[in-house]
Amino acid sequence: MISRRLLLAAGVAGTLAAGLGLPVAGPALAQAPAPKMPVVASFSILGDFVKQVGGDRVAVTTIVGPNGDAHVYQPTPADAKAVAAAKVVFVNGLGFEGWMDRLIKASGTKAPIVVATKGITPRTGFVDHDDDEKPKGKGKDKHDHAKEGGHDHGGIDPHAWQSIANAKIYVANVRDGLIAADPDGRDAYTANAAAYTAKLDALEAEVKSAMAKIPADQRRIITSHDAFGYFGEAYGLTLIAPEGVSTESEASAKDVGRIIRQIKAQKIPAVFVENVTDPRLIQRIAKESGAKVGGELYSDALSDDKGPASTYIDMMHSNVRELSTALSS
């Protein structure tokens, strides 16, 4: 049993040490947490992958945030500052962020640029409708984004994350990029990536099961932006974007008439609006064609924290739920 005298002596010694500015031994000394590595992701879906793999070791800045349209985004000085300070910059590639090269150059960053789609076989024959029709001159998108390196994919579909199998490749590329920049975190990044990939395996099984329950002849929809090609190929859904319309242009009366003829000729049961586009076009098309208006789909961006798609996994669950509700009834 420790005597009261010994306890008092220990207390006096501790007080003297503190008074002399000496370290006090024992659990009272708490080590400051290691600073997080600053990294940048070009858009919210990719940012979520980086957060899942990076965990507590990284501080992620996302350039195009929730509900943002990366096709028409215009970088800011704050974006250049974030890129300049980053230790790693993650991009989608495949022509998705046409403005990213300009931002990287303007920032003067020396950080490695990790292309998260490395190793993915892209869909080709993708039609960027702005290649055929320029914006109609109204609203915020009067200028030529293709000329500025914007919404011009060169026939390659950049929306590869809409296939969960591809999402796993994103995760592997993110893991490798973080390890290269922070070798001390190898074990943490490897474990986080493995745990998250297991969740994606479970998600993939759920999505395949849910889509298989929709009658095959009902798996046809029109969306306001051609972003679901990888999803359609992976899960047996035919997706038709309105011809001649993109996130950067407004539909004319001629456009709407052509879309309505598409719906009637192909007996498309439902039309959907996406979170990065103006809903009025789809609502007008549905009214004039008689097609059902489905819920909101998340294509190029997550929702905010209060929405149903604040993470990639939640986004896929939300999209499948909306598709199942509209097409199974």
C-alpha positions as CSV (number, residue, x, y, z in Angstrom):
1,M,0.0,0.0,0.0
2,I,1.4,3.4,-1.0
3,S,1.8,5.7,2.0
4,R,0.3,9.1,2.2
5,R,3.8,10.5,2.6
6,L,4.9,9.0,-0.8
7,L,1.9,10.4,-2.5
8,L,2.6,13.9,-1.1
9,A,6.2,13.6,-2.2
10,A,5.2,12.7,-5.7
11,G,2.8,15.6,-5.8
12,V,5.5,18.1,-4.7
13,A,7.9,16.7,-7.3
14,G,5.3,17.2,-10.0
15,T,4.6,20.8,-8.9
16,L,8.3,21.6,-8.8
17,A,8.9,20.1,-12.3
18,A,6.0,22.1,-13.7
19,G,7.3,25.3,-12.0
20,L,10.7,24.8,-13.6
21,G,9.2,24.2,-17.0
22,L,10.2,20.6,-17.1
23,P,8.0,17.9,-18.6
24,V,5.7,16.1,-16.2
25,A,5.8,12.3,-16.6
26,G,2.6,10.3,-16.7
27,P,-0.6,10.2,-18.7
28,A,-1.2,14.0,-18.3
29,L,1.1,14.6,-21.2
30,A,-1.0,14.3,-24.4
31,Q,0.6,14.3,-27.8
32,A,-0.7,16.8,-30.3
33,P,-2.4,15.0,-33.3
34,A,-0.4,14.8,-36.4
35,P,-1.4,17.4,-39.1
36,K,-3.7,16.1,-41.8
37,M,-2.3,15.9,-45.3
38,P,-4.1,18.5,-47.6
39,V,-5.5,16.9,-50.8
40,V,-7.8,18.2,-53.5
41,A,-10.5,16.3,-55.4
42,S,-12.1,17.8,-58.5
43,F,-15.8,17.0,-57.7
44,S,-17.9,15.7,-54.9
45,I,-18.2,12.0,-55.9
46,L,-14.5,11.7,-56.2
47,G,-14.1,13.7,-53.0
48,D,-16.1,11.1,-51.2
49,F,-13.9,8.3,-52.4
50,V,-10.9,10.2,-51.2
51,K,-12.4,10.7,-47.8
52,Q,-13.4,7.1,-47.4
53,V,-9.8,5.9,-48.2
54,G,-7.9,8.8,-46.6
55,G,-9.8,8.7,-43.3
56,D,-8.3,10.8,-40.5
57,R,-5.0,11.2,-42.2
58,V,-6.3,13.6,-44.9
59,A,-8.1,17.0,-45.2
60,V,-10.0,16.9,-48.4
61,T,-11.0,20.1,-50.4
62,T,-13.5,19.4,-53.1
63,I,-13.5,21.9,-56.0
64,V,-17.1,21.3,-57.4
65,G,-19.2,20.7,-54.3
66,P,-22.6,19.1,-53.7
67,N,-25.2,19.6,-56.5
68,G,-22.6,21.4,-58.6
69,D,-22.3,20.9,-62.3
70,A,-18.6,20.2,-63.1
71,H,-19.3,20.6,-66.9
72,V,-19.8,24.3,-66.6
73,Y,-17.8,25.1,-63.5
74,Q,-15.6,28.2,-63.5
75,P,-12.6,27.9,-61.1
76,T,-12.0,30.7,-58.5
77,P,-8.9,32.1,-56.9
78,A,-9.7,30.1,-53.8
79,D,-9.6,26.9,-55.9
80,A,-6.2,27.9,-57.2
81,K,-5.0,28.5,-53.6
82,A,-6.3,25.1,-52.5
83,V,-4.6,23.3,-55.4
84,A,-1.3,25.1,-54.7
85,A,-1.4,23.9,-51.1
86,A,-2.3,20.3,-51.9
87,K,0.0,17.4,-51.5
88,V,-2.0,15.3,-54.0
89,V,-4.7,16.4,-56.6
90,F,-7.3,13.8,-57.7
91,V,-9.1,14.2,-61.0
92,N,-11.6,12.1,-62.8
93,G,-10.0,12.5,-66.3
94,L,-11.7,11.3,-69.5
95,G,-12.3,14.9,-70.4
96,F,-14.8,15.4,-67.5
97,E,-13.1,18.5,-65.9
98,G,-12.1,20.5,-69.0
99,W,-11.2,23.4,-66.8
100,M,-8.8,21.4,-64.5
101,D,-5.7,21.8,-66.6
102,R,-6.1,25.6,-66.6
103,L,-6.6,25.6,-62.8
104,I,-3.5,23.4,-62.2
105,K,-1.4,25.6,-64.4
106,A,-2.7,28.8,-62.7
107,S,-2.1,27.4,-59.2
108,G,1.6,26.6,-59.9
109,T,1.2,23.4,-57.8
110,K,3.9,20.8,-57.7
111,A,1.6,18.1,-56.4
112,P,1.2,14.9,-58.3
113,I,-2.0,14.7,-60.3
114,V,-3.8,11.3,-59.8
115,V,-6.2,10.3,-62.5
116,A,-8.8,8.2,-60.7
117,T,-10.1,6.5,-63.9
118,K,-6.7,5.0,-64.7
119,G,-7.3,1.4,-65.8
120,I,-11.0,1.8,-66.6
121,T,-12.1,1.0,-70.2
122,P,-14.2,4.0,-71.2
123,R,-17.4,3.9,-73.1
124,T,-16.9,5.4,-76.6
125,G,-19.3,6.9,-79.1
126,F,-20.5,9.3,-76.4
127,V,-22.2,12.3,-77.9
128,D,-21.7,15.6,-76.3
129,H,-24.7,17.4,-77.6
130,D,-22.9,20.8,-77.5
131,D,-20.6,19.5,-80.3
132,D,-23.7,19.7,-82.5
133,E,-25.7,22.6,-81.0
134,K,-24.2,25.6,-79.4
135,P,-26.0,27.1,-76.4
136,K,-29.0,29.2,-77.4
137,G,-27.6,32.4,-75.9
138,K,-29.7,32.6,-72.8
139,G,-28.7,32.3,-69.2
140,K,-25.3,31.7,-67.7
141,D,-23.8,29.5,-70.4
142,K,-23.7,31.9,-73.4
143,H,-20.0,31.3,-74.0
144,D,-18.4,28.4,-75.8
145,H,-17.3,25.9,-73.1
146,A,-15.8,23.5,-75.7
147,K,-13.5,26.3,-76.8
148,E,-12.5,26.9,-73.2
149,G,-11.8,23.2,-72.5
150,G,-15.2,22.7,-70.9
151,H,-17.9,20.2,-71.8
152,D,-16.1,18.4,-74.7
153,H,-15.4,14.8,-74.1
154,G,-14.1,13.8,-77.5
155,G,-16.5,10.9,-77.9
156,I,-15.5,9.3,-74.5
157,D,-18.1,9.0,-71.8
158,P,-16.5,10.4,-68.6
159,H,-19.2,9.3,-66.1
160,A,-17.4,6.0,-65.2
161,W,-18.4,6.1,-61.5
162,Q,-21.9,5.1,-62.4
163,S,-20.7,1.5,-62.6
164,I,-19.9,0.2,-59.1
165,A,-17.2,-2.1,-60.7
166,N,-15.5,1.1,-61.9
167,A,-15.9,2.7,-58.5
168,K,-13.7,0.0,-57.1
169,I,-11.0,1.0,-59.6
170,Y,-11.4,4.6,-58.5
171,V,-10.8,3.5,-54.9
172,A,-7.7,1.5,-55.8
173,N,-6.2,4.5,-57.6
174,V,-7.0,6.8,-54.7
175,R,-5.3,4.4,-52.3
176,D,-2.2,4.2,-54.5
177,G,-2.1,7.9,-54.9
178,L,-2.3,8.5,-51.1
179,I,0.3,5.9,-50.3
180,A,2.7,7.5,-52.8
181,A,2.3,10.9,-51.2
182,D,2.3,9.6,-47.6
183,P,4.1,6.2,-47.3
184,D,3.7,6.3,-43.5
185,G,0.0,5.9,-44.0
186,R,0.2,2.8,-46.1
187,D,-1.4,0.5,-43.6
188,A,-4.2,2.9,-42.9
189,Y,-5.0,3.6,-46.5
190,T,-4.8,-0.1,-47.4
191,A,-7.2,-1.1,-44.6
192,N,-9.6,1.8,-45.4
193,A,-9.7,0.9,-49.1
194,A,-10.3,-2.8,-48.3
195,A,-13.1,-2.0,-45.9
196,Y,-14.8,0.4,-48.4
197,T,-14.4,-2.0,-51.3
198,A,-16.2,-4.6,-49.2
199,K,-19.1,-2.1,-48.8
200,L,-19.1,-1.5,-52.6
201,D,-19.3,-5.3,-53.2
202,A,-22.4,-5.4,-51.1
203,L,-23.8,-2.4,-52.8
204,E,-23.2,-3.9,-56.2
205,A,-25.1,-7.1,-55.3
206,E,-28.0,-4.9,-54.0
207,V,-28.2,-2.8,-57.1
208,K,-28.1,-5.9,-59.4
209,S,-30.9,-7.5,-57.4
210,A,-33.1,-4.4,-57.4
211,M,-32.7,-3.8,-61.1
212,A,-33.4,-7.4,-62.0
213,K,-36.8,-7.1,-60.3
214,I,-37.9,-4.4,-62.8
215,P,-39.7,-5.9,-65.8
216,A,-37.3,-6.0,-68.7
217,D,-39.6,-4.1,-71.0
218,Q,-40.0,-1.3,-68.5
219,R,-36.3,-0.6,-68.1
220,R,-36.3,2.4,-70.5
221,I,-36.1,6.0,-69.4
222,I,-35.2,9.5,-70.6
223,T,-33.0,11.6,-68.4
224,S,-32.1,15.3,-68.8
225,H,-28.4,14.7,-69.3
226,D,-26.6,11.7,-70.8
227,A,-24.7,10.5,-67.7
228,F,-26.0,7.0,-67.0
229,G,-24.5,5.0,-69.8
230,Y,-22.2,3.0,-67.6
231,F,-25.1,2.3,-65.2
232,G,-27.2,1.1,-68.1
233,E,-24.6,-1.2,-69.4
234,A,-23.9,-2.7,-66.0
235,Y,-27.4,-3.1,-64.8
236,G,-29.6,-3.6,-67.9
237,L,-31.2,-0.2,-68.2
238,T,-31.8,1.6,-71.4
239,L,-31.2,5.3,-70.9
240,I,-32.0,7.9,-73.5
241,A,-30.9,11.5,-73.1
242,P,-32.9,14.2,-74.9
243,E,-31.4,14.6,-78.4
244,G,-29.7,18.0,-78.8
245,V,-29.9,19.0,-75.2
246,S,-27.2,19.1,-72.5
247,T,-26.5,20.8,-69.2
248,E,-25.2,23.8,-71.1
249,S,-28.0,24.5,-73.6
250,E,-31.7,25.2,-73.5
251,A,-34.2,23.2,-75.4
252,S,-36.1,24.8,-78.3
253,A,-39.6,23.9,-79.3
254,K,-38.0,21.8,-82.1
255,D,-36.0,19.9,-79.4
256,V,-39.0,19.2,-77.3
257,G,-41.0,18.0,-80.2
258,R,-38.2,15.6,-81.2
259,I,-38.0,14.3,-77.6
260,I,-41.7,13.7,-77.4
261,R,-41.6,11.7,-80.6
262,Q,-38.8,9.6,-79.1
263,I,-40.8,8.8,-76.0
264,K,-43.9,7.8,-78.0
265,A,-42.0,5.8,-80.6
266,Q,-40.0,3.9,-78.0
267,K,-42.8,3.7,-75.5
268,I,-40.6,5.1,-72.7
269,P,-42.5,4.8,-69.4
270,A,-40.7,7.5,-67.4
271,V,-38.6,10.6,-67.6
272,F,-36.2,11.8,-64.9
273,V,-34.6,15.0,-63.9
274,E,-31.1,15.2,-62.4
275,N,-29.7,17.3,-59.6
276,V,-27.4,19.2,-61.8
277,T,-30.0,20.3,-64.4
278,D,-33.0,22.5,-64.7
279,P,-36.1,20.4,-64.0
280,R,-38.4,22.5,-66.2
281,L,-37.4,20.7,-69.4
282,I,-38.3,17.3,-68.1
283,Q,-41.5,18.5,-66.5
284,R,-42.6,20.0,-69.8
285,I,-41.7,16.9,-71.8
286,A,-43.6,14.7,-69.4
287,K,-46.7,16.9,-69.6
288,E,-46.8,16.9,-73.3
289,S,-45.9,13.2,-73.8
290,G,-47.8,11.6,-71.0
291,A,-44.8,9.9,-69.6
292,K,-44.4,9.5,-65.9
293,V,-42.1,11.9,-64.1
294,G,-39.7,9.9,-61.9
295,G,-37.9,11.2,-58.9
296,E,-34.6,13.1,-58.9
297,L,-31.5,11.2,-60.0
298,Y,-28.0,12.0,-58.9
299,S,-25.6,11.9,-61.8
300,D,-22.5,14.1,-61.6
301,A,-22.7,15.3,-58.0
302,L,-23.7,14.2,-54.5
303,S,-26.4,16.0,-52.5
304,D,-25.6,18.1,-49.5
305,D,-25.5,16.5,-46.1
306,K,-29.3,16.9,-45.7
307,G,-30.1,15.2,-49.0
308,P,-30.6,11.6,-49.8
309,A,-27.2,11.2,-51.6
310,S,-24.6,12.8,-49.5
311,T,-22.2,9.8,-50.1
312,Y,-21.6,7.7,-53.2
313,I,-23.3,4.6,-51.6
314,D,-26.3,6.7,-50.6
315,M,-26.4,8.2,-54.1
316,M,-26.6,4.7,-55.7
317,H,-29.2,3.6,-53.2
318,S,-31.3,6.7,-53.9
319,N,-31.1,6.4,-57.7
320,V,-32.1,2.7,-57.6
321,R,-34.9,3.5,-55.3
322,E,-36.3,6.2,-57.6
323,L,-35.9,4.0,-60.7
324,S,-37.6,1.0,-59.0
325,T,-40.5,3.1,-57.8
326,A,-41.1,4.7,-61.3
327,L,-40.6,1.7,-63.4
328,S,-42.1,-1.1,-61.3
329,S,-45.5,0.5,-60.8
